[in-house]
Amino acid sequence: MPSSSPNIVVVGSANTDLVVRVRSLPRPGETVIGGTFASVGGGKGANQAVAAARAGGHTTFIAKLGADAMGDAAVAAFSADGIDTTFITRDSAAPSGVAFILVDDRGENSIAVASGANDRLTPADVDRAGAAIRAADILLVQLEIPLETVRHAIAMAHAAGVPVILNPAPARPLDAGLLAQVAILTPNETEAELLTGLAVTDERSAASAAGRLLAVGPRSAVITLGRQGALVAEAAATAHVAAYEVTPLDTVAAGDVFNGCLAVAIAEGKSLVEAARFANAAAAIAVTRHGAQASAPRRDEIFQFQSSREGLPS
């Protein structure tokens, strides 16, 4: 843990993941028998908050959960990870969000989400956390909550001079006015293609898509490419950050772990390339473990992993 932990504020979703492990993902109309089941914490916002907290960030999470047992368990788990839960509100009119996840033997997954209380996170909820957002070193947001709430949080941070990392997932169109307030945009290949109209399959096509993204607003972009690593683009230069080779067990939340750890590294003053390397290491560890939040590594694990792979001081 650094002597002065950076302040990371995450606005986003929190779900309970209902995970079934199967030999292969079912095709439409097919039933697959024989999988094992687990119930674990998930949701893109929650996953990123946990990843940031474990990576060394003083993390505040702004979210909405149902007034139910799943919500109780989620808040208790966040507190156990040292996350500030002051601005997690409870809603008696909607259940906590749930994600149904299938994971196959190769670690690939298929996910369906019932958003529940996540859909009721409002700009007014963000306003109640205004002081925390204005005092943050980084605001991290995604798109599993209403877009008007995302837009409101980004505008608040931008007005206060707080850098915003936007993970545009799940994929949806975004306007240039919103993107112009973003410091770092972090799409994967599918999300980058939706935003730019360019198919992203490799480093070269990612660089083309990144150039188009920077032309419409964000100061920089990091396009995550799975096993191909990440493409980092800033106004002055573009760089490819290679992935670490591991044998994946479960790719659920790998992108969320990447984003949470990227936020911490950026807030600590690392360059975007250095931060992406740190985040790649965290994601590499995560895919060798089962579960979403359960897979997020702690800070010392990430440094030890990097040291073992790169000869860096731990």
N, C-alpha and C positions, 0 to 999 in steps of 0.2 A: 504494500500500500504506500503511495507517495506521501510525503510529509504533509502536504496540503492537497486533499482530494478535490478534483474538479467537480463543479456542480453540474450535473446532467439532469435535465427535466425531460421526461418522456410523456407525451400525450398519446393515448391509443387504447387499443382493445385488450380485454382480458377474457379468456375462455377457459373452460375445462375441456381438455382433450380426451376423447374416448377413442382409444387406439386399439385396432385389431391388426395383428400381424398374420400375414397370409403368405403362401408360397408364391403366388402371382396375383397381380391386381386383376379383378374381374372385368371382363368385357361387358358392354351393355347387354342386359338381360341374363347375365351369367351369375350364378351363386357359387362362391368359393367356400368350402368347408374346412374346418380344422385349425383356424387361427387362434392365437392367444389374445387375451384382452387386458388392458390396463387403463386406469383413469389418472391423468396427470395434468398439471397446470400448463396452460398454453395461451394463445392469443398473441398476435404480432407485437402489440405494445408491451404486454407483460413480459414476453420473451426477451425483448430488447432491454427492458428495465432490469431484469435479472442479470442479463449478460453484462450490462454496464456496471451494475453494483459489484458483481464478482470480479470484474476487471479493474476495480479500484476507484470507480466514480461514486461520489456522494449523490445518490439518485433519488429523485422525487417522481412519483408516478401519478398522473392525472387520468382517472378512468371512472367507469360506472359499472357496478355489479348489482345483481339482484339481491334482495333481502332473503337469501336462502342459504342452505348448507354449503353449496358450492362456493358462494361468495365468501362465507365465513372462512372456509379452508384456504381460499386464495389470499385473502388479506393476511391470515396467519403466516402463510408461506412467504409473502413479500416481506413482512416484518422480520422473519427469521433470517432473510438475506440482507437485512439492514436498510431496506428501502423505506423512504418516508411515504407513508400511506395517508397523510393528512387530507389529501385532495381526492381520495377514492370515495365517491358517493355511492349510496345504496338506494336502489329503486324498488319499491314494493309493487309497482305496476308491471314489471317485466322480469323474467328470470335471468340469471347469469348466462352469458354466452356459452355455447357448446360447439365444439368442432368434432366431427366424425372423421377419423383418419385411418386409412388403410396403408400399411407398410409392407412391401414385399421382401423377398430374400435378398434382393440386390440393394436394398435400402431406399428404393424409389417409393414415392407416396402419392396418394390421391386424397383430397380433403374436401369436405362439405361443411359449411359453417351455418349455424343458427345464431344470429347475432345477439338476440335478446336485448339486455340492458345496454349493450354497446351502442345500439342505434339511438339511444336516448341521452348520450353524452352531448351536451349543448354548449354554445358559446358562453352562456351564463356560468356553467361549471368551470370553464376556462378562466373567466373573469375572477372567480373566487380564488384562483391560484395565481393571479396576476403578479403579485410581489415575488413569488418563487420564479416565475418565468423571467421577469425583468432582472433578477439576480443570477440567472443561470449563465454558465459558460457555453453551453450548447443546448438547443432545443431539438429533440428528436421526435419526428412524427411519421405516421404511416397512413394508410387509407382504409382501415377496417372500422372506422367510425364515420359519422356524417361529414361530408366534404365541407359544409359550412363551418363546422367546428374546427376542422383542420385549417381552413382558411383563416379563421379568427385567431387561432393560436400562432400561426405563422406571422400574421400581420402584427400582432402584439410584440412578438420577439423581434421582428425586423425593425419596428419603430423604436425599440429599446437598444438596438445595436447588438442584439444577441444572435450569433450565427445559427442558422437553421439547417439541419440535415433532414431531408425528406426522402424516405424510402417509399417510392410510388407503387405500393403493393397493398392489395391486389391491383392489377393493371386497370387503368381507366384513363380517359383523356383528361388533360390538364391544360389550363389556359396560360398564356405567356405572362399575364399579370401576376398570377400566383408563383410561377417559376422564377420570376425576376426577384422575388423576395427570398429565394433559397440560396444558401451558400454552397451546399453540396447535395447533389441529387444522386441517389444510389439505386438505379434500376437493375434488374437482371436482364437477360437477353429478351425475354418475352415482353417485359415492360418497356424496354428501350425501343423495341420494334413498334409497339403501339404508339409511343410518343413521337416517333420520328418517321414511321413508314418504311424504315429500312430493316431488312432481315439481318439479325445479328447471329452469326455462327462461329466467328473466330476473331482474332485480334484485329485484323484489318477492318472487317465490317463493324466491329465495336468502335474503332477509332472514327470511322465515318459517322456513325450514329452519335458519338460523343460530340463531334464537331457541330452537328445539327442541333443537339441539345443546348450547347453553350451559346449558340446563336440566338436562342429564344429566351434566355434568362439566367439560369443558375451560373454562379461564378465558377463552379467546377462540377465534374461528374465522375462517379466511380461506377462503371458497369461491371457487375459481377458475372463471371462466366463459368461457374461451377468448377469442374476439374481443370479448366484452362486458366483459372486464377481470376484476375481483375484488370480492367483497363482503366487507368487513372488519367483524366484529362483536365488540364487547366489552361488558361489563356495562353501561357507561354510554351507549354510543352505537353506531350502525351507520353505515358509510360505504361508498359505491361508489367504487372506484378504476378509472378508465377505462383501457382498453387503448390501446396505441400502434398506429396504423394502419400496417401493413406488408403486403407481398405475400408470403405464405408459400410456401416451397419444400418444407419438411419439418417436420412438427409433432412428430416423435419427440423425446422428452426435454424438450419445452418446460416441462411441469409439473415435471420434476426440476430444471431450471435455475432455475425460479421458487423452488422450495423451498430449494435450496442458497444462493441469493443472499438470500432472506428471512432465513435463519438468520444469515448474516453481518451483515446490517443490524440485526437485532434485538440481536445480541450487541454491536454497536457503540453501542447506546443509542438508535437511532432509534425513533420511534413506530411503531405497527403500520401506520398509513396510509403513513407515509414509507417504511417497509420494503417494503410491498406495491408502492409506486410504483417503487422501485429494482428489485424482483424482476420487475415487469411489463416494465421496460425491458430487462432481461437476457433475458427470455423472448421479447420482440419481436425482438431481435437473433438469438436462437437459431433461430427459425422461418424466418429468411431464409438459413439454411445447411443443408447436408446433414449427416447423422450425428447421433449422440447426444452423446457426450463431445466430439466434434470441434466441435459447434455452440456450446458454452458460451463466452461472451465473457469477456474479462479486465476487471479493475476499471476501468482507464482508458477502455476502450471503452464501458462502461455509462455512466460519467459524461459522456463526450463525446456519446453518444446522447441522454441526458437534456438536456444543454445545448442541443443542436441543436433539440430538439423543444419545450423549455419555457423556454429562455433562462436556464437555471440556470448558476451558475459551474461550470466543469469542474475 
